[in-house]
Amino acid sequence: MPEIAGKDPARPQVAARLPGRRVRPRAPLRAAAPLAVLCAVLAAAGCSLDYRAEEVEEKAAESIPDTVAIGLVHKIHKGGRLAMELEAARAESYSARKETIISEARFIEYDAKGGKATEGSARQLVFHTETENAEISGRVRVHSTSEEAGVAAESFAWQNKEKKLTAPADETVIIRKDDGSFISGKVFVGDFKTRRLTFAGPVEGRYVWEEKNE
């Protein structure tokens, strides 16, 4: 029997549990919208944090950053308004490796009215400036206010050309809606070309919906 999760007797919420098994479910696309925002942040931040280190006459060794920014606050404006803000404890740019490393990162995406649309954080972002691929790791958390949903994982990898977001096979990815619904599983792949999200490994979840009285 499903669980009754709502407190309003007129419009109760019913929660049904999903069995844990190896399946390939299509996760609700709206619930996964924060993933797309995270990818957009990587592209915007990585490109605009290009400090043109290649213009330096003598290139540093690959293990030494060309540029280091401490206490970074990076703002991106679109159409005359603040669209995105990125904060980081440290950002390092390596021209020889064509790589930017951002540590203890937090970002906010703003809507057209200036309100917070999406917030996220990760301990480290590694952005490859030539391919625009990236690795995101360390308590990755993204939440969308407009979509009323969030995503959590230990790490992700973004393949820009293929427009795919993946997680290590042995790590769990959780997509959770603010109403209490969630799905979690392993062997996660988000394909943003086909707009399909899959878990090829074991999954479990809980779906909550509102019953309407006739």
C-alpha positions in Angstrom: 0.0 0.0 0.0 1.2 3.5 -0.7 2.1 5.8 2.2 0.1 8.9 2.9 2.5 11.7 3.2 0.3 14.8 3.0 -1.2 16.6 6.0 -4.1 18.3 4.2 -7.0 15.8 4.2 -8.6 17.7 1.3 -5.6 17.3 -1.0 -3.5 14.4 0.4 -0.2 13.5 -1.0 0.4 9.9 -1.8 3.9 8.4 -1.8 4.7 5.2 -3.7 8.0 3.5 -3.3 9.9 2.3 -6.3 11.6 -1.1 -6.0 15.3 -1.4 -6.0 16.4 -3.3 -9.1 18.5 -3.0 -12.2 16.4 -1.0 -14.6 16.7 1.9 -17.0 14.1 4.5 -15.9 13.6 7.8 -17.5 14.0 10.3 -14.7 11.6 13.3 -14.9 13.3 15.9 -17.1 12.1 18.8 -15.1 13.6 17.4 -11.9 17.0 17.1 -13.8 17.0 20.7 -15.0 19.6 21.7 -12.5 22.1 19.4 -14.2 21.8 21.5 -17.4 22.4 24.7 -15.4 25.5 23.2 -13.9 26.9 22.4 -17.4 26.1 26.0 -18.5 28.0 27.3 -15.5 31.0 25.3 -16.3 31.1 26.6 -19.9 30.5 30.2 -18.9 33.0 30.2 -16.0 35.7 28.2 -17.8 35.7 30.4 -20.9 35.4 33.8 -19.1 38.2 32.8 -16.6 40.6 32.7 -19.5 43.4 35.0 -18.4 45.2 34.9 -21.7 48.2 33.2 -20.1 49.4 32.2 -23.6 50.6 35.7 -24.1 53.2 35.4 -21.4 56.7 35.1 -23.1 57.9 32.3 -20.9 55.5 29.5 -20.2 55.6 28.0 -16.7 55.9 24.3 -16.1 52.7 22.3 -16.3 52.7 21.9 -12.5 52.8 25.6 -11.9 49.7 27.7 -12.6 50.1 30.8 -14.8 47.5 32.7 -12.8 46.0 32.2 -9.3 43.0 34.0 -8.0 42.1 33.9 -4.3 38.7 34.7 -3.0 37.3 34.8 -6.5 33.9 36.5 -7.2 33.0 36.3 -10.8 29.8 37.8 -12.2 28.3 37.2 -15.6 25.8 39.8 -17.0 23.4 39.3 -19.8 21.0 41.9 -21.3 22.1 44.4 -18.7 21.3 42.2 -15.7 23.2 39.9 -13.4 22.6 36.4 -14.8 25.1 34.3 -12.9 27.6 34.6 -10.0 30.4 32.3 -9.2 32.4 32.3 -6.0 35.5 30.2 -5.3 38.2 30.0 -2.6 40.8 29.6 -5.3 41.0 29.5 -9.1 44.2 28.3 -11.0 44.8 28.7 -14.7 47.3 26.4 -16.5 47.9 27.4 -20.1 50.3 24.4 -20.9 47.7 21.9 -19.7 44.8 24.0 -21.1 43.1 23.6 -17.8 41.4 25.7 -15.1 40.9 24.4 -11.6 38.3 26.1 -9.3 38.2 25.1 -5.6 35.4 25.4 -3.1 33.0 26.7 -5.7 29.5 28.1 -5.3 27.3 29.5 -7.9 23.9 31.3 -8.2 21.9 31.7 -11.4 19.4 34.6 -11.3 16.0 34.8 -13.1 14.8 37.7 -15.1 13.4 39.4 -12.0 16.7 39.1 -10.1 15.6 36.2 -7.9 17.7 33.1 -7.3 16.8 30.5 -9.9 19.5 27.9 -9.2 22.2 27.4 -6.6 25.0 24.9 -6.5 28.3 24.0 -5.0 31.2 21.6 -5.4 34.6 21.3 -3.8 36.4 21.3 -7.1 35.8 22.0 -10.8 38.4 21.0 -13.4 37.6 22.7 -16.7 39.5 21.8 -19.9 39.6 25.0 -21.9 40.3 23.3 -25.3 37.5 20.7 -25.2 35.2 22.4 -22.6 35.0 19.0 -20.9 35.0 19.1 -17.1 35.1 17.1 -13.9 33.1 18.2 -10.9 33.8 16.6 -7.6 33.3 16.8 -3.8 29.8 16.9 -2.5 28.2 18.2 -5.7 24.9 19.9 -4.9 22.6 21.7 -7.3 19.1 23.0 -6.6 16.6 24.8 -8.9 14.0 27.0 -7.2 12.0 27.3 -10.4 12.0 23.6 -11.0 11.6 22.7 -7.3 14.2 20.0 -7.7 17.8 19.3 -6.9 20.6 16.9 -7.8 23.3 15.5 -5.5 26.3 13.3 -6.1 29.9 12.9 -5.1 31.2 13.6 -8.6 30.3 14.1 -12.3 32.1 14.3 -15.6 30.9 16.5 -18.4 31.6 15.6 -22.1 30.9 18.8 -24.0 30.9 17.5 -27.6 28.6 14.6 -26.7 26.6 16.8 -24.3 26.7 14.0 -21.7 27.0 14.1 -18.0 28.1 10.9 -16.2 28.9 9.7 -12.8 31.3 7.0 -11.8 29.7 3.6 -11.9 30.1 2.9 -8.2 28.7 6.2 -7.0 25.1 7.1 -6.3 23.3 10.0 -7.9 20.1 11.4 -6.3 17.5 13.5 -8.0 15.1 14.9 -5.5 12.0 17.1 -5.9 10.9 19.5 -3.2 7.6 17.5 -2.7 9.5 14.5 -1.4 9.7 12.5 -4.6 13.2 11.2 -5.4 15.1 8.7 -7.5 18.6 7.5 -6.7 20.8 5.0 -8.5 24.1 4.1 -10.0 25.7 4.1 -13.5 24.1 7.4 -14.2 24.1 9.0 -17.7 22.5 12.3 -18.6 22.3 12.7 -22.4 21.3 16.3 -23.2 21.1 15.8 -26.9 18.3 13.2 -26.6 17.0 14.7 -23.3 17.2 11.4 -21.6 18.5 10.4 -18.2 19.2 6.8 -17.3 20.4 4.7 -14.4 21.8 1.4 -15.7 22.6 0.1 -12.2 20.4 -0.5 -9.1 17.8 2.2 -8.4 15.3 3.1 -5.7 12.9 6.0 -5.2 9.7 7.4 -3.9 7.1 9.2 -6.0 4.7 11.7 -4.3 1.6 13.0 -6.1 -1.5 14.9 -5.0 -4.9 13.3 -5.1 -7.7 15.5 -6.3 -11.1 15.1 -4.8 -13.9 15.1 -7.4 
